Amino acid sequence: MVTSFRIAEERWYVVLVRRRLAGAAGVIALVAVIAPGVAGAGQAQGEKVLRAGITQDLDSLNPFITITRVGTDLTRLTYEYLTTYDPKDYRPVPGLAESWSTSDDKLTWTFKIRSGAKWSDGQPVTAADPAFTLTKMMTDPVAATANGSFVQGWESVTAPDPQTLVIKTTQPRSTMLALDIPIVPKHVWEKVTDFKAEPPLPLVGSGPFIVQDYKASQFIKLKANKDYWRGAPKIDALDFVYYKNVDAEVQALKNGDIDLMSRLVPAQYDALKNDPNVKLNTGAGRRLNEILINPGAAAKDGSPIGDGNPALKDIQLRKAIALAVDSKTIVDKVWGGYAVEAAGYIPPGFSEFHWPQKQKFDPAAANQMLDAAGYAKGPDGVRVDKTGKPLRLRLLGHAGTNLDEQSSKYIVNWLKDIGIAVEPQMVSDQKVNDATTGGNFDLAFSGWSANPDPDYVLSLQTCGNRPNADGKGATPDSFLCDPEYDALYAQQVAETDRAKRVEIVKKMQQVLADRATLVLLGYDNPLEAYRADRWAPFQTQPADGGVIMNQQGYWGYYSATPGKSTNGAAASTGEDGGGGNTGLVLGLVGGGVVVLIAGALVFARLRRRGSADERE
């Protein structure tokens, strides 16, 4: 019996790349990457390989517990879901489930699992696989870590035959066609006893690409799944290459060492506009960026955890901090205008659910509020709390991240203006994730890529999403545990009338603003670039103003096609060039009938929680 998972080791190469920014002197930086032109393990010479740059560390390859942007991307590529989102407009469309129906009382959902789908080890996909996955999440708190909110209020999951999955719920659920849950192979995972552990490589999946190899902070290698039910990708492999910072990543793109990247900073994005080999892409962001304020972190059972400053339990202090943060300055100065000012918790990219009331910036009101609440200023200008201790707070952020490092300078000064001393602490991604999940912070940068359905990000603020006493077993955001918010959350998930649900969701965003356990910074537009001299335009999601990387699906990577670029140059793979441009397009007719159209894939290039439901 398998009792734990182990990650295989792999060779890696260290190369020197020259970092340079427009108008800046060249600086030599040491960056861990795959050497250009050198095939990695399991990658044959002449393969068509798309190389995408990343700067975020991977938290886990385990699909039950990964919550980061990179981990979510890998999960979507490797494991097909019951349903997915249409690349054009986010409509739910078939995945492993080719059709579905629901009972009149909306309590029983029946999914027809498609015939012919296979796992990458050759075993057939059957209804037993989603039945195992979903039941495991219902019964094992560890397995519910990343996506447990989706199975709350469920009664049972059964597979009466190999192609039929039946889910029974205790009340109507508005999220049943938005289950962002990776379906794993039962024959592999039923042998596992430690669901916190890492899976062995290569992974066994049913998606368009399969993870083959991984080296922490260096690379992630995937191979195309030639037996993928939609049809094999037009490339042979997909490599994610890790860089310590975006500067080096941009230089690698210009040198041709990578083909695709996201998360550029505005200066880099603007500097690439005149590069004839590079195409740029941006659009409306679907990511919320925030400062968490620790209100007194507690576990599911209510027991205190973490080391947050106890003064932050006072809602008046939290509200004053929120009033002292200027979203407009961050949009203009840090994001260079490629963002939208802070308002509701649901990003404006999902306008139906977005609460448009802008967050106020009023330091004078914040000072008055603190004076009235009894936080007197000391001789050094720093206020003291109710016990006489100076109000000195830690601000945790991600090292090397433009938003965190640049915004922290403004935040230090803004909070100084209201008598609060702040010490920025920039650390690794993993340390930020561990600290914020365990309640070991005062203030912390965070953010989530929202889904077309708002349920997931809303669930992050519920009492039930708090971790166990060890800081594990769930994915909290700000450690809010509020009866009014939880009651509204239960109402929205059970409301099948769309208009009524929208109003409930907007009320929830009002409650979040009133409780002030987080301060929204704004919603950045993802800034992407790719080598147009090598690749045809990628499928964006949504088609009008969407992204290539970090989608609510896999369409960007799946559409990767070596061929003619939009400026007419011959595209190549860095190895042998060429490649066709045919594929499959999904449509949904009559509530679940799939229409597959073979033909040329000519995709819009224009431009978002990015895969989705992931933390940064």
N, C-alpha and C positions, 0 to 999 in steps of 0.2 A: 504494500500500500504506500502511496506517495504521502509523505508527511510534511514536506516542505518543498519550496521551489528554489531553484538556483539559476543565476544568470551566467551564461557562458562568457569566457574571456575572449578577447580578440585583439589582434595587432592594431596599432594605430600609428599615424605618422604625424610628426611635428614639422611644420613648415613656417618660414618667416613670411609674413605678408606685410606690405607697407600700408599703413593707415595714412590717409590724407583727406582732409576736408577742404572745401573751396576756401582759398585765401589763407590756409594754415600751412605751416611748415610740415614736411614729412616726418613721421615718427615711426620707428620700428617697433612692432609689437609681436610677441610670441603667442600664437593661437593654435589650438589643437584642431586639426582638420584632416580630412582624407587628402592625400597628396593629389593634385590635379593630374589627370591622365593615368592614375594608377588604380587598377581594379581592386576592390576590397575582397574579403573572404566571401566566397560563394558568388562572386560577380565576374562573369566571363568577359574577356576582351571583346569589344564590338557590340555589347549590349546597349540598348537605348535606355539611358538612365536620366531621370530628372533629379537634380540636386537642389534641395531647399535649405536655406539657412535658417537657423534658430538661435536664440540667445537664452531662452528659458530652460532651466534644468527640468528633466523629467522626474516627477515625483514617484511614479510607479507604472509598471506594465500590467499590473493587476487591474482588470476592467471593473472590479467591484469597488475599488478604493481610489482610483486615480481621479483627481479633481482639477488638475492644471490644464492650461490651454494645449500644451504639447501632448499630454496624456490623453485628452479627449480626442484630439485629431487622430492619434494612433488607434484608439478604440473604434472610432467610426470607420476607419479604413480596414480594420481587421475583422470586425464582427458586424454582420448585418443585423438590423433591428426589425421588429415586427412591421413597423411603418417608418417611413422617412419623410423628409420635406421636399416638395418639388423644387428643382433648382430655379425655376422662373419666378415663383411667387409664394413659396413657403406652404402651399397646400399640402395636407397629409396625402401621401401616395403609398402604394404597396412596397413592402420590403420583403421579408421572409413570408409575411402574410400577403397572399395575392388578393384576398377579399375578406370582408367581415360583415357581420350583422349584429343587431342588438335586439333584445326583447322589448316589448312595449313599455315595461316599467323601467327600462334602462339599467337593470341590475345584472343582466347576463349578456356577455359579449362572446361571440363565437368567431374565431379567426380560422380561415382556411390556409394552412401552410402549403406553400407551393411545392409541387412535385419536381424532382430533378435537381434541386439545390444540394450541393455537397460541401462537406467540410474539407479543408485543405489536405487532410490525410486520407481522403477518398471515401470516408463514411458518409452516408446520406443524412441530410438534415431532416428531422421529423419533429412532430409536435412535442415529443418527449423532451426535446432540448429547451424550448422556452418554458415548458412546464417545470422543469428542474430549476432553471435560472430564476424564475419568478418566485417559486415556492421557497427556494433557498433565501432569497431576499426577505421574504415574509417571516422566516423562522430564525434567521441568523443575523444578529445586529451588525456583525462585521461585514457580511455580504451586503448589507443595506447602507453601508457607509456613504457611498457616492450618490445613490439614486433611490434611497429608501422611501422618500416622500411619495413616489409614484404608486407604491403598493399599499399605502395606508388605506384603511377602509375596505380592503379586499377580504372576501370570505374564503375563496378556494381557487386553485388553478389546476385543471385536469386536462389530460390528453386521452379522450375516449378512443381515438384511433390515430394512426401515424400522421394524418393530414389535418386533424381537428384539434384546436385548442379552445378550451372553454374557461373564461374568467368570470367568477361570480363576485359581486361587490355587495356591501351592506347598505349602500345608498348610491344614487346616481353619481357618476364621476365625469366631470367635464374634460378630463385629460386622457381618455382612453385611446384616442388616435394621436396622442402626443407623448407616447411612452419612450422617452430617451434612455432606453435600457439596452445595453449590448447583450445579445443572446449568445451564451457560451455552449460548447459541446458537452452534453451530459457525460458521454463516455470518457472524457478527460477529467472533468471537474468533480465527478462523483467520487473519485479516488482521493481527492484532496482533503486533508484534515485541518490544515492551517490556511484560512482564507485571508490572512494578513500577509502571506508570503508572496514572493515573486514567482511567476510562472516560468517554466523552462523554455528555452528557445530551440527551434523555431516555435512560435505560437501556432495553435490550431484554430483557424477561423473560417468564416464564410464570406468575407468581404472581398473587395477588388484587389487589395494588397495584404500581404501577410508579413508580420515582423519576423525577420530572420536572425538579426544580430544587434547587439547594443553594447555600447561602452559609455559609462556615465560621463557626462560633460564632454563627449567627443563625437559620437555618431549614433544613428539609429538606421538600420538597413532593412528595407522591405523589398519583397519580390512580388511581381504581378501574379495574381491568382488566375492561371490560364483556364480554370474550370468555373470561374465566376458566372453566376446564372444570368447576369445581364450581358455577358460577353467579356472576353479578356480585355484588359487595358491595352492601349496602343504602345505602351512602353514596357520594358522588361523589369525595371527596378525603380525604386524611389528611395533616395538617401536623404536623411535629415542630418545636416552637418552643423555641429555646435561651435559657436563663437563666443568669446568672452564679452564682447560688446558689439554694438551696432556699427560702429565705425569700421571695424575690421570686416564685418559682414558686407557692408557696402563696397569696400575695396575688393572683396572676393567676387562680388557680382560684376564689378567693372572689369576685373581680370578674367572673368569667365570660369572661375573655380566653382561657382554655384550659378543656378539658373533662375531662382525665384526666392523672394524674401518678403517679409512683412514687417510692420512695426518700425518703419523708418521715422526719424525725427524730421520736423518740417524743413530744417536747413538742408538736410541730406536729400530729401524729396525734391526740393526746388533745384538743388545743384545738379540733379540727374536729368532735368527736363531737356537739356541740350545734348544728351548722349544719344547718338543715332542707333546704338545697339540695344537700348533699354526702353521698355514701355512702362508707364506708370499707371496705377489704378487706385482710386479712392472712391468713397461714397459715404452715405449716412451711417454713422456708427450705431452699433447695437450693444455696445459695451458701457456699463456704468463704472465709474471710477470714484472711489470714496476714501475717506479717512474714518476708520473705526474708532469709537470712543468706548472704552471698556466700562460698562455700567455696573460691574461687579459680577464677573463671570461665575457661572455655576454649572454643575453637571445636571444630567436629566433628573436626578433625585433631589435637586435643590441645594446640594452641598457645595460650598464655595470652592473654586479652583483658581489657579493662576496667582499672579502677583500684581494685579492692576492697582493703581492708586485708589484707595477707598474714597477719596474726595469726589471721584467721578460718579459715584452713586447718586449724587445730587443732580436732579434734572435741570435745575437752574444753571448750574455750572456748565453742563453739557450744552444747553441752549445758547449760552453766552459764547462758547467756543464756536458753535455753528454760525452765529452772527458775525464772527470775526474773520471768516474765510471768504475771500473774494473769488468766485468762480470765473468772472469775466476776465480778471487779470491772468488766471491760469490758462484760459482759452486763448487769450491774445499773446501772452508772453512765452508760455511753455509749449503750447500746441500750435503756435503761429497762425491761429485762426482756423486750423483744420479740426474743429470741434464745435460742440454746442454747449451753451451754458447749462448749469445744473438746474433741474426742476424736480420731476418725479423720479421714483425709484426704477420704474420701467423706462428704458431708453426711448428717445423719440423715433428711433428706427422702427419701432412697433407702435405707431401713432395711435392706434385704436385704444390701447391700454395706458398710454402715457398720460400722466397727470402734469399739465403744463405750467403750474404755478411756480415761477422762478424762486430759487432760494435767495433769501435776503442777505445783503452785506451791510451791516450797520454797527461798526465798532463803538460808536457813541452809546447806542442802546445796550450793547454788551457790557460796557463799563458801568452804566447805570444799574443794570441787572445785578452785577456782581457787588456793587456798593450796597444795594438794597438787601442782598442775601447775606451780608456780613463778612465778605471777603476783603478785609482791609489790606491796603498796600503797606509793605514794609519800607524802611529807608532806602533800600536798593530798587524800589519800584515793583518788586515781586509781591503779589498778594499772598496771604497766609490762609490756610484752610481753617475749618472749625476747631481743630485741635492745636492751632498755632504753628503748624508746619508750613514752610514755603511751598507754594504751588509750582513744583518742578516736575515736568512730565517727559517721558521718553516718547520719541516718535520713530517707530520702526518702519523701515522701507527696504526695497529691493536694490541691492548694490548694482550699479551699472544701468539702471533704468532711468531714462530721461525724465519721466513724470515725477518720480519719487525724489530724485536728487535735485532737480531744479525747483520743484514746488516746495520742497522742505525749507528752502531759503526764505521764500515768501511767508510760509506758515510760521516760522520762527519769529519773524518780525511782526506779523499780524497779531500773534498771541502775546508777544512782548508788549504791544500797544494796549492790551487789556490787562496787563499785570501777571501774565503766566509765562514762566520760563520753560523753554522746550529744548531738549537735546536730541537731535537727529541721530539715529543709529542705522546705518545702511549695512545690511547683511545679505547672505545668500537667499535665494528663493525658498529653499527647503526650510531654512531657519525661520523665515517669515511665516510660512505655512504652519510649521510646528508650534510657533509661539502664539499665533492667532487662534489656532484650534484649541490650544491648551489654556488660553486666557492669560498668557504671560506677556502682557503689553499694557501700556496706557493709551497711546494713540498708535494707529498703524495704517499704512497705505494698503488698500485692497481693491478688488474689483471683480466683476463677473460679466461674462458674456451671456446676455439673456437669450432665451429661446423665443420662438414665435408664440408659444403658449407660455404665459407668465408664471405658471404654477411653481416651477422649480425654484426660481430666484425668490419668490414669495415665501416658499417653505423654509428658506435658510434663516428666517427671522422668528420661527416658531419655537415654542418651548420644547417640542419633541425633537427638534434638530440640535439640541445641545448634546455634548458628548457624554461619555461615561466619566466616572471619577478619575480615570487615568488619562483623560483628554483625548480618548479615541472613540471610534464607533459611530461618529456622525460628523457632519460638516457644518458647524455653526458659522454665522457671519459676525454679527455684532453682539451676540449673546442677549438679544432682546427676548424677554419672556413676559408677554403682556396679555392678559385675559381678553381684552377687547380685540386686539390684533388676531389672536388665535381663533376667536369666534368668527371674525370676518373671513379668515382663511378657510375655515370649515364651510362657510356659506358659499364662497366662490367656487370651491372645488366641486360642490354638489349642485351648482346652478347650471342647468343646461340651456337656459335662455341667454343668448349671447349678450344682448343689450343690458340685461340685469346683472350679468356677471361683470361686465365692464365697469358698471357703477360701483360694485362692491370692491373691485380691485383699486379703483381710484380712492375710495375711502380708506383702504389699507395704506396707501401711500401717504395720505394725510396723517394717519396715526403714526407712521414711521417718522415723519417730519416733526410731529409734536413730541415724540419720546426722545428724539435727538441722541440716539445711540450710534449714529453715523452722520457724517457730513459729506454730501455729494460734491465732487469736484467738477464734474462735467462728463461729456460723452465724446470721446475722441473718434475722429474718422480714421479708420485703418489706412495706412499709407503703404502701398505695395509696389514692387517693381519686379520685372522679369526680363530675360534676354529674348527680345523679339527677333534677333537674328538667328535664333535656334528653334523657337517654338511658335506655333500658331496660337492665336488668342485662346485663353482658357475660359471655361464656363464659370461665370460668376453667379453668386446667389445673394439676393435675387438677381434676375437678368438685368434689370434696370437699376444701376447704382449699387451693385453688390460686391462681394469680396471673392478672392481666389482661395486664400488659405483660411483655416479656422472657420469653415462653414458649418451649417446645420446638416452635415452630410459629408460626402466625399467627392462631389462633382468636379471641383477644381482640379484635384489630382487625377481623378479618373478620366478627365477630358484631355489630359496632357498629350499633345500631338506634335511630334517633330515634323516640320514642314515649312511652308512659306510664312514669313512674318507679314505683319500688316504693312511694312514699308517695302515689301517685295524682295527682301534679301533671302537667300537660301538658308533654311534652318538646318541645324545639326544637333547631334546629341553630345558632341564632344568626343564621340567615338567613330560613328559611321554615318550619321545623318539619315535622311530619308524618313519613311514612315507614312502610313496612310492617315486619312482623316475621316473615317467612318465610325459610326457608333450607334448607340441605342438611346432613344428619347422616350421618357415615360409620360403618359397622360392618364388621367382618371376620368372615367365616364360613368355616370349613373351610380355613384356611391361605391365604386370599388372595382370596376372593370378596367383592366390594364390594356392600353393601346401601345404597342411597341412599333416604332417606325425606324427602319434602317435607312441610313442615308448619310449625307455629309453633315458633319457637326460644324456649323458656322455659329460661333458663340459671341455674344456681346462682351465687350471688354470693360465697360463701365462698372463701377460699383453700384463685427458683427456680425459673441457670449457666448465670428470665430467660434468655433465650435462650441459655440455653444456654451453652456452650463459649466464653465470652468473658471477656476480662480486664478488670479495672478498676484 
